[in-house]
């Protein structure tokens, strides 16, 4: 007897997904709730758990195919593999007869886009993916490849490619030009579609300012040890900018609103979307009720989002909503940029790298740690005066953090 594996509910307004990877092959033993497949949605990757314990049955759909919520994608058979039998994915096929020409070399693991399950296994076991020969389609790494390499590493044998790994192919002749076509993930397709839509529908404009970071840096240096000891998290810059943004959005409510049809929707709360770089693209989880949270709560939320974005465990609920966005290109070395708003929001704050620059203070040229900040906004809703005022309030609060405490 077999049990059907169906696509689970993926979240509000999400009705379909793409098969990203099969984590179990026909014949593999499967435990209750063990992930058997990875689905790619418009926002996150989701693992499909097995509804029962048993043996992996047939795959009903192939990697790359689109499936709807509730669709049957596989079966789980009753029982366990026969004694002494190996799972299908582990069986060794007889050596094939020598071919007239060697097969094309598999894709270089270091250049691959790893699935969430493979990324987690690589991080957990400290394996260099470029040192492991993939056995998946087109030479891609599977979770089993990483686990086998980890087992070999733990046994003292060192990282091995695979028992049947072919000898490395000779390097390409100098000057040879190559191309590779890789299908866009659903997440990347959605990012492309939303950003293009934002450009076409909103009247985008960006205003700039610069901020003297001396006061914030001094506060961090003075209290960072006590802060970390009490709250278990480092005191970063993002919490300062989040609280400064809340201060500005209270005074300029249009920057915390959005257009819906012929109406403007205002919010008496601030849910800040924080742009986070994930292996498959940019995601924007939401720090909810940022206006009511402490510096420590904001830092803890952001750290948690960053870790889960890296290992692919963010959920739909994490990214739902948001009234304002902060994007920090400075972590990648950006000096200045024009960030694009995150629809349906009407404004986004862009942060950039801090560098020492000469500035004039009290008639004297001095060196200060400066940062350019940018506010991109939808001019249909936000006037230039309101945009400049929003950025000016943020600048003043960062340069004099006491304003954050006495609500100025």
Wavefront OBJ file of the C-alpha trace (Angstrom):
o trace
v 0.000 0.000 0.000
v 1.256 3.497 -0.748
v 0.605 6.982 0.607
v 0.465 10.091 -1.543
v 2.750 13.071 -0.972
v 1.007 16.327 -1.832
v 2.198 19.908 -2.186
v 1.452 21.581 1.173
v -0.197 24.954 1.659
v 2.492 27.484 0.779
v 1.091 30.661 2.271
v -1.350 33.421 1.501
v -1.745 34.152 -2.243
v 0.828 31.479 -3.197
v -0.808 28.767 -5.289
v 2.083 27.054 -7.053
v 5.772 26.206 -6.789
v 8.576 24.543 -8.730
v 10.297 21.281 -7.834
v 13.778 22.449 -6.887
v 15.341 19.137 -5.848
v 14.401 15.611 -4.854
v 16.013 14.922 -1.481
v 14.987 11.250 -1.549
v 15.225 8.835 -4.461
v 12.982 5.791 -5.151
v 13.967 3.003 -2.771
v 15.418 5.260 -0.086
v 14.112 4.719 3.472
v 12.027 7.661 4.685
v 11.128 8.625 8.254
v 7.940 10.385 9.314
v 8.214 14.146 8.616
v 11.607 13.712 6.939
v 12.070 16.167 4.019
v 11.815 14.398 0.680
v 11.734 17.344 -1.749
v 12.541 21.036 -1.943
v 10.041 23.435 -3.541
v 10.879 26.884 -4.857
v 8.157 29.501 -4.482
v 8.048 33.162 -5.421
v 9.553 34.113 -2.054
v 11.248 31.194 -0.269
v 12.293 27.579 -0.638
v 10.064 25.094 1.201
v 10.835 21.494 2.096
v 8.085 18.882 1.714
v 7.968 16.406 4.650
v 6.946 12.781 4.307
v 3.437 12.132 5.725
v 4.406 8.601 6.809
v 7.434 6.410 7.410
v 8.326 3.907 4.720
v 10.192 3.653 1.445
v 10.375 6.381 -1.182
v 8.177 5.468 -4.121
v 7.877 7.011 -7.547
v 8.483 10.657 -8.343
v 5.384 11.951 -10.127
v 7.023 15.158 -11.357
v 10.534 16.097 -12.443
v 12.875 18.760 -11.123
v 11.986 22.115 -12.683
v 8.283 21.337 -13.184
v 5.610 23.640 -11.757
v 3.092 22.116 -9.340
v -0.005 23.515 -7.656
v -0.941 23.323 -3.972
v -2.535 19.929 -3.289
v -0.987 18.203 -6.313
v 0.437 14.685 -5.809
v 4.188 14.761 -6.404
v 5.288 11.330 -5.100
v 4.300 8.215 -3.198
v 5.642 6.571 -0.049
v 5.441 2.776 0.020
v 4.839 0.747 3.174
v 7.659 -1.233 4.758
v 11.416 -0.918 4.716
v 14.034 -1.871 2.116
v 14.789 -5.583 1.894
v 17.627 -6.807 4.136
v 20.987 -6.214 2.561
v 19.496 -4.068 -0.190
v 20.821 -0.627 -0.840
v 18.635 2.373 -1.631
v 18.420 3.065 -5.326
v 20.407 6.275 -4.938
v 23.312 4.326 -3.360
v 23.500 1.313 -5.678
v 26.607 0.984 -7.771
v 25.991 0.184 -11.391
v 28.385 -2.111 -13.276
v 31.282 -0.380 -14.956
v 30.195 0.565 -18.479
v 32.213 -0.429 -21.474
v 34.761 2.158 -22.562
v 33.095 4.795 -24.694
v 34.478 6.077 -27.921
v 34.799 9.549 -26.400
v 34.873 10.638 -22.754
v 31.621 12.116 -21.394
v 31.337 15.848 -20.895
v 32.729 16.881 -17.504
v 30.131 17.615 -14.812
v 29.415 21.137 -13.705
v 31.944 22.659 -11.327
v 30.405 22.414 -7.849
v 31.896 25.733 -6.821
v 29.868 27.530 -9.491
v 26.581 25.765 -8.790
v 23.506 27.168 -7.100
v 23.076 24.801 -4.160
v 19.645 23.749 -2.956
v 18.590 24.679 0.611
v 19.111 21.108 1.843
v 22.591 20.900 0.299
v 23.541 24.338 1.665
v 22.536 23.307 5.170
v 24.497 20.061 4.932
v 27.576 21.923 3.655
v 27.392 24.415 6.541
v 26.663 21.809 9.216
v 29.542 19.528 8.253
v 32.078 22.130 7.158
v 32.481 20.658 3.672
v 33.982 22.566 0.743
v 31.456 21.950 -2.072
v 34.154 22.441 -4.722
v 35.981 19.358 -3.376
v 33.006 17.002 -3.746
v 32.011 15.322 -7.009
v 28.263 15.695 -7.540
v 26.199 12.687 -8.591
v 23.006 14.597 -9.356
v 21.743 15.777 -12.699
v 24.425 17.624 -14.678
v 26.923 16.794 -11.954
v 25.145 18.809 -9.284
v 25.682 18.151 -5.619
v 23.059 16.232 -3.658
v 22.624 16.023 0.088
v 23.857 12.422 -0.030
v 27.103 13.556 -1.725
v 27.798 15.996 1.113
v 26.933 13.454 3.834
v 29.230 10.880 2.227
v 32.057 13.415 2.113
v 31.415 14.339 5.771
v 31.514 10.662 6.776
v 34.817 10.177 4.981
v 36.190 13.313 6.609
v 35.161 12.149 10.108
v 36.745 8.735 9.563
v 40.098 10.392 8.951
v 40.222 9.492 5.305
v 39.925 13.135 4.299
v 37.457 14.588 1.852
v 36.960 12.273 -1.095
v 35.222 12.866 -4.346
v 33.405 9.540 -4.770
v 34.495 5.967 -5.233
v 33.528 6.044 -8.877
v 34.661 9.610 -9.581
v 36.373 9.891 -12.970
v 39.812 11.371 -13.267
v 39.719 15.167 -13.486
v 39.207 16.337 -17.034
v 42.142 18.210 -18.552
v 41.875 21.954 -18.271
v 40.341 23.779 -21.196
v 42.791 25.128 -23.754
v 43.797 28.710 -23.133
v 41.432 31.136 -24.802
v 38.501 28.724 -25.077
v 35.145 30.508 -24.640
v 32.245 28.794 -22.902
v 28.619 29.563 -22.133
v 26.200 28.049 -19.667
v 22.418 28.396 -19.562
v 20.774 28.024 -16.148
v 17.037 28.327 -15.629
v 16.075 31.231 -13.373
v 14.655 30.173 -10.024
v 11.123 31.242 -9.190
v 12.566 33.607 -6.589
v 14.830 35.303 -9.133
v 11.957 35.527 -11.651
v 9.759 37.153 -8.990
v 12.493 39.620 -8.009
v 12.939 40.604 -11.660
v 9.202 40.992 -12.205
v 8.592 43.042 -9.038
v 11.524 45.397 -9.599
v 10.514 46.032 -13.198
v 6.924 46.598 -12.080
v 8.119 49.115 -9.480
v 9.959 51.074 -12.162
v 6.984 51.065 -14.515
v 4.199 51.853 -12.037
v 5.780 54.181 -9.457
v 7.130 57.676 -10.064
v 10.551 56.893 -8.588
v 12.848 59.606 -7.328
v 15.818 59.522 -4.939
v 17.106 62.146 -2.513
v 20.525 61.947 -0.844
v 22.246 63.159 2.300
v 25.352 62.291 4.279
v 25.643 61.370 7.941
v 28.439 61.844 10.439
v 28.615 58.456 12.185
v 30.893 59.652 15.010
v 28.220 59.654 17.737
v 26.850 56.209 16.873
v 30.341 54.714 16.640
v 31.235 56.255 20.014
v 28.048 54.856 21.594
v 28.727 51.395 20.181
v 32.312 51.371 21.404
v 31.246 52.538 24.864
v 28.391 50.095 25.401
v 29.023 47.152 23.075
v 30.416 44.832 25.761
v 27.652 45.562 28.269
v 25.028 45.293 25.519
v 26.318 41.915 24.324
v 26.567 40.603 27.893
v 23.028 41.628 28.786
v 21.216 40.825 25.535
v 23.367 38.136 23.920
v 23.677 40.070 20.648
v 26.053 42.658 19.227
v 24.946 46.268 19.018
v 24.917 47.088 15.313
v 24.132 50.094 13.149
v 20.842 48.734 11.816
v 18.990 49.168 15.102
v 19.981 52.846 15.202
v 18.723 53.397 11.658
v 15.542 51.402 12.322
v 14.683 53.533 15.361
v 15.637 56.743 13.523
v 13.361 55.683 10.644
v 10.474 55.105 13.048
v 10.985 58.618 14.372
v 10.925 60.077 10.859
v 7.932 58.035 9.675
v 5.871 59.215 12.617
v 6.440 62.817 11.534
v 6.043 62.077 7.797
v 3.249 59.461 7.633
v 3.102 59.442 3.830
v 6.511 57.742 3.763
v 4.967 54.904 5.763
v 1.889 54.590 3.536
v 1.046 53.127 0.135
v -1.389 53.628 -2.709
v -4.171 51.102 -3.195
v -6.403 51.902 -6.143
v -7.616 55.442 -5.615
v -6.969 55.381 -1.854
v -3.950 55.997 0.359
v -3.454 53.450 3.141
v -1.786 54.979 6.218
v -0.363 52.932 9.097
v -0.095 53.805 12.776
v 2.652 51.205 13.156
v 6.021 50.614 11.471
v 6.860 47.189 10.043
v 10.360 47.479 8.582
v 11.370 45.172 5.740
v 15.094 44.482 5.996
v 16.767 43.582 2.705
v 18.860 40.443 3.283
v 21.124 38.738 0.770
v 20.328 35.017 0.410
v 22.099 32.459 -1.801
v 19.259 32.552 -4.346
v 18.636 36.305 -4.316
v 17.490 39.230 -2.216
v 14.741 38.629 0.340
v 13.021 41.124 2.654
v 11.864 39.666 5.985
v 9.906 42.044 8.203
v 10.743 43.394 11.668
v 7.193 43.864 12.932
v 6.224 46.720 15.255
v 9.740 48.160 15.036
v 8.438 51.386 16.593
v 7.637 49.492 19.816
v 10.764 47.325 19.973
v 14.007 47.955 21.818
v 17.418 48.125 20.158
v 18.129 44.591 21.406
v 14.881 43.156 20.024
v 15.553 44.694 16.615
v 19.141 43.387 16.545
v 17.969 39.898 17.545
v 15.300 39.883 14.819
v 17.752 41.004 12.143
v 20.405 38.462 13.196
v 17.821 35.691 13.107
v 16.644 36.723 9.638
v 20.207 36.808 8.332
v 20.985 33.316 9.634
v 17.769 31.815 8.287
v 18.143 33.544 4.923
v 21.586 31.973 4.606
v 20.378 28.436 5.340
v 17.098 28.776 3.425
v 14.630 28.462 6.316
v 12.773 31.776 6.070
v 9.009 31.328 5.823
v 6.275 33.136 3.930
v 5.067 34.696 7.179
v 8.528 36.215 7.757
v 8.205 38.282 4.571
v 4.519 39.138 4.659
v 3.653 42.822 4.834
v 6.096 45.597 5.616
v 5.470 49.361 5.463
v 9.039 50.650 4.892
v 12.331 49.077 3.789
v 15.971 49.514 4.806
v 18.654 48.181 2.444
v 22.308 48.179 3.491
v 24.551 48.087 0.442
v 27.442 49.235 2.603
v 28.152 45.677 3.744
v 29.218 44.965 0.147
v 31.275 48.156 -0.138
v 28.766 50.394 -1.933
v 29.547 54.112 -1.672
v 26.234 55.358 -3.093
v 23.177 53.872 -4.803
v 19.549 54.520 -5.723
v 17.556 51.701 -4.079
v 14.256 50.600 -5.640
v 11.102 50.600 -3.508
v 9.554 47.317 -2.427
v 5.942 47.411 -3.765
v 3.410 48.329 -2.533
v 5.558 50.386 -0.167
v 6.332 53.968 -1.087
v 9.838 54.495 0.305
v 13.128 52.689 0.933
v 16.185 53.852 2.874
v 19.576 52.946 1.406
v 22.648 52.724 3.654
v 26.221 52.664 2.387
v 29.774 52.160 3.533
v 31.381 54.325 6.190
v 34.625 56.035 5.241
v 36.753 58.808 6.679
v 36.252 62.060 4.745
v 37.253 65.683 5.324
v 34.365 67.864 6.468
v 34.081 71.381 7.870
v 33.171 71.741 11.552
v 33.217 75.179 13.235
v 35.269 76.608 10.388
v 37.892 73.859 10.603
v 38.511 70.978 8.211
v 38.409 67.747 10.184
v 38.190 64.056 9.333
v 34.960 62.258 10.254
v 33.509 58.786 9.567
v 30.848 59.643 6.996
v 28.086 57.652 5.285
v 25.947 58.598 2.303
v 22.280 57.727 2.791
v 19.564 57.680 0.144
v 15.775 57.687 0.203
v 14.014 56.448 -2.917
v 10.317 57.261 -2.918
v 7.138 57.159 -4.967
v 6.568 60.748 -6.043
v 2.880 60.009 -6.687
v 2.382 59.906 -2.920
v 5.401 61.584 -1.340
v 6.314 65.183 -2.189
v 9.947 66.237 -2.460
v 9.665 68.287 0.738
v 8.382 65.255 2.652
v 11.129 63.015 1.276
v 13.879 65.483 2.153
v 12.358 65.982 5.615
v 12.251 62.227 6.223
v 15.928 61.833 5.369
v 16.877 64.930 7.363
v 15.175 63.570 10.522
v 17.017 60.266 10.113
v 20.324 62.127 9.664
v 19.771 64.271 12.771
v 18.817 61.280 14.917
v 21.939 59.343 13.877
v 24.231 62.307 14.456
v 22.636 62.934 17.869
v 21.261 59.584 19.161
v 19.909 61.298 22.284
v 16.996 62.365 20.077
v 15.953 58.706 19.937
v 15.643 58.613 23.711
v 13.778 61.882 24.246
v 11.557 61.503 21.145
v 12.733 64.531 19.149
l 1 2 3 4 5 6 7 8 9 10 11 12 13 14 15 16 17 18 19 20 21 22 23 24 25 26 27 28 29 30 31 32 33 34 35 36 37 38 39 40 41 42 43 44 45 46 47 48 49 50 51 52 53 54 55 56 57 58 59 60 61 62 63 64 65 66 67 68 69 70 71 72 73 74 75 76 77 78 79 80 81 82 83 84 85 86 87 88 89 90 91 92 93 94 95 96 97 98 99 100 101 102 103 104 105 106 107 108 109 110 111 112 113 114 115 116 117 118 119 120 121 122 123 124 125 126 127 128 129 130 131 132 133 134 135 136 137 138 139 140 141 142 143 144 145 146 147 148 149 150 151 152 153 154 155 156 157 158 159 160 161 162 163 164 165 166 167 168 169 170 171 172 173 174 175 176 177 178 179 180 181 182 183 184 185 186 187 188 189 190 191 192 193 194 195 196 197 198 199 200 201 202 203 204 205 206 207 208 209 210 211 212 213 214 215 216 217 218 219 220 221 222 223 224 225 226 227 228 229 230 231 232 233 234 235 236 237 238 239 240 241 242 243 244 245 246 247 248 249 250 251 252 253 254 255 256 257 258 259 260 261 262 263 264 265 266 267 268 269 270 271 272 273 274 275 276 277 278 279 280 281 282 283 284 285 286 287 288 289 290 291 292 293 294 295 296 297 298 299 300 301 302 303 304 305 306 307 308 309 310 311 312 313 314 315 316 317 318 319 320 321 322 323 324 325 326 327 328 329 330 331 332 333 334 335 336 337 338 339 340 341 342 343 344 345 346 347 348 349 350 351 352 353 354 355 356 357 358 359 360 361 362 363 364 365 366 367 368 369 370 371 372 373 374 375 376 377 378 379 380 381 382 383 384 385 386 387 388 389 390 391 392 393 394 395 396 397 398 399 400 401 402 403 404 405 406 407 408
